[in-house]
C-alpha cells in the first residue's frame, strides 16, 4: 500500500514537470507571433515615417492596411494551434486573457481614432503593448519581456507629449524593445 503512495507522488511530480516543459515549449513557439507583429509594426511605422516626413506623401497611413491581413494570419495560426493541442494550461489561459484583452483594446482604439485622432491613440497603443508584454514576462518569468514592457510604457508616456512625427519614432523604439528583442532572446530552454 505504501509503495503505491510513493508511485503516485512520483507520478504527480512527473506530470507537473511535463506541464512545465510543455508551457516552456509553447512560449518558445510563440516567438513567431512576436516576430510577426513586431517586425510588421516596426516596418509599417518606418514606412509611414519615411513616406510622410521624408517624401511628403499625403497617404502614408495606407501602409497600416497590412495589419488586418496579419490579424487574419494570426487568428488562423491560433485556430490551428488550438485544434492540434486541445489541452489548456493555466499559463495558456492567462496569456489568452492578456493578449485577448489587448486586442479588444486596440480594436476599440482604432474605432475611437476616427473621433479623437491618431495623435491621441498611438501613445495608448504603446501602453497596451507594454502592459501585455510586462504581464506576459511576469507570468512566464522572462525578464526581457518585463523590461521591454516597462520600456514600451515609458515610450507611450513620453509620446503623449510629442507631435505625431515623433510618436512614430517612439513606436518603433517601443516595438523594438518589447517585441523584437525579447523574441530574439528567447531560448528553447528558458522562459
N, C-alpha and C positions, 0 to 999 in steps of 0.2 A: 504494500500500500504506500509506504513512504517513497519507494523507488518511483512510483507513478507521479507523486507530487514533484519530485526533482525533475522528472522529464517534462512536466507541464511548465515548470518555471523556465527551464532551458528553452523549451519551445516558444514560450512567450517572449523571452529575450531575443530569440532569433527572429520572431515576427516583427518586433519593434525595430531591430536593426535593418531588416528588409524594407520596412516602410520608410525609414530614414534615407536609405540608399536610393529608393525609388523617388523620393522627393528631391534629393540632390540631383539625380539624373534629369528630372523634369525641369528643374531650374536651369541646368546647363543647356538643355534642349531649347529652352525659351530664349536663348541668346539670339536666335534668328529674328524673333519679334523685335527685340531691342535694336538689332542691326537694321531691320527693315524700316521701322518707324524713325529711328534715329537718323540714318542716312537720308531717307526721303525728306524728312523735315529740314535737315541741315541743307540739303541741295535746293529744296524749294525756297527756303529763306535766303540762301545765297543768290539764287537766280532772281528772286524778287528784288533784292537789294541792287544787284547789278543792272537789271532791266530798268528799274525805277530811278535810281540815283546816279548811275553812271551813263546809261544810254538814253535816259529820259523817255522811256517807252510808257505811254499812258495806261496800258492794260497789263502791267507787270503782275498783277494779282492772279492772272489766269494760270500761273504755274501751280497754284494750290489745288487746281482741279484734279491733280494726280492723287490727292488724298482719299477721295471717295473710292477710287479704284483700289487703292491699298486696303481700305476698310473691307471691301468685298473679299480680297485675297485673305486678309486676316481672319474673317469670320468663316471662310471655307476651311482654312487650316485648323481653326479651333474646332469646327464641327467634325472634321476627320479625326482629330486627336480624341475627342470625346467618344466617338464610335469605337476607336481602337482600344481605348482604355476607360471602360465604364466605371472603374473604381475611383472614388473620390477621397482624397486625404484632407485633413483639417487645413493644412497649409495651402492646398489647392483651392479649397473653398474661400480661404482668406484672400488669396490672390485674385480669384474671380470677383470677389466683392470690391476690393480696392480698385482694380482696373475697370470693372464694370461701372463703378461709381464715377471714375474719372471720365469714361466715355460719355456717360449721361451728362456730366458737367460740361464737357466740350461741345456736345450736341446743343445743349441749352445756350451756351455762349455764342455759337455760330448763329443761332436764331436771333439772339439779342443783339448781335453785332450790327444788324440792319437798322436798329434803333439807336444804339449808343456809339457806333463806330468802332473800327478795328483798333484804334489807338487805346481804347479802354479795355479791349479784350485780350490782346497779346500778353500783357503782364499777368493776367489771370491764368492764361494757358500755362505760362512758366510756373506759376504757383501750383497748379494742378499736377504738372509733370513732376515737380519737386516733391510734392506731398506723396504721390503714388510711389515714386522711387524710394523715398525715405521709408515709407511703411513697408514696402517690399524688402528693402535691405534689412530692416529690423526683424521682419518675420523670418527671413532665411539666414540672418546673421552674416550678411555680406557687406563689409564696411565701405566698399567703393560705391555701392548704390546709396548707402546712407549719406556719405559725403557728397555725392553727386546730387542727391535730392536736396540737401541743405544749400548747395551752391546754386541750384536752379531756383530755389525760393529767394535767395539773395538777388539773383538776376531779375526775377519777376518784381521784387520790391523796388529795385533801382529803376526798372523800366517804367513804373508809374510816373516817374518824374522826367522822362525823356521823350523827345519827339519820336514819331513812328520810325524814322530812318534808323535811329539808334536802338529802338526796340528790336528791329530785325537783327542787328548785330548781337544784342543781348540774347535773343532767342537762339541764335547759332551757338553762342557760348553755353547757354543752359542745356541745349540738346547734346552738345559735345561732352559735357561733364556728367550729365545724368543718364544718358542712354549709351552713347557710342563708346566712351572709355570704359565704363563698367562692363559692357558686353565683351570688349576685348580682353578684359582682365579676369573674366570668369574662367574657371578651370573645372574640368570634369570632377576632380576630387574635392573641390572646395565650393562652398556656397556661403 
